Amino acid sequence: MDDVTQPQSLDQAGQERLRSFIQRIERLEADKAEIAADMKEVYAEAKSMGFDTKIMRQVVRLRKMDQQDRSEQESILDLYLHAVGDA
């Protein structure tokens, strides 16, 4: 932890770097909120057209996954469902 600047030792340059990081994070947080609102609108539009948004969210989640991870999860899910008698 020797390379971490302690708060009591921030010089002017360190304060400016910190301020810059905080401002960048705040801008990204604002962008993230805007994107979340846009996504909410898209899901609302899809729902108004009769699509099941829960299933759409699952599709999006599955499409993000690596094919091998997805296959492994599906196999484990099938195993568990059989084990509890819901297959």
N, C-alpha and C positions, 0 to 999 in steps of 0.2 A: 504494500500500500504506500510505498515511498513516493510513487509518481502521482498520487492524488493530492491536489491542492487543497489545503485546509482553509475553511472560511475566514479565519482570522488572518490569513496570510495573502489574501487576494490584493494584488497591486492593481493599478489602473487598467493595465492591459488584461489582467485576469477578469476584472469586473466587466470589461467590454465584451470579452469572449463569452462570459456567462450570460450577459444580457442578450447577446446575439443568439446563443443556443435557445434561451427561453423564448425569444421572439419567433424563431423558426418553428419551435414546437407549437407555440400558440397558433401560428398560421396553419400548420398542418392539422391541428385539432379543428380549426374552423373549416378547413377543406373537408376533413373527415365528416363533420356534421352536415355539411352541404351535400356530400355524396350520399350519406345515409338518408337524408330527406328525399333526394332524387330517387334512390332505390325504393323507398317507401311509396312514392308516387307510381313507380312502374308496377310494383306489386298490386297496388290499389287498382290501377288500370286493368291489369290482367284479371284480377278478381271480378271487376265489373263486367268483363267479357266472359265470365263463367269458368275461369281456370282456378284450380285448387292451389292456392299459394303455399300451403304447407308442403305439398308434393313438389312444387317448383323449387322451393328452398332446398329440399332434399336432392333434387336433380343438380342444382348448382353446387351443393356440397360434394356430391359424388363425382362430378366432373372435375373438381379441383384435385381429387385424390389420384395418386399414382395407381396404375392398373393392378399392380401386384398387391398393394395395401388394400385396395378395394376388394379384390378376390379373396384375400385372407379374411377380411371383416365379414364378407358374405358367407364364407365357409363356417366361421365361428358362430355367426348368427343362426345359420341353419342347424348347426350342432346343438346350440342352446335351445332352440325352438323344439327340436326333436326330444331333447332331454326333459323338457317340461310338458311334453305331450301336445304342443300347439302346431305341429307340422302337418 
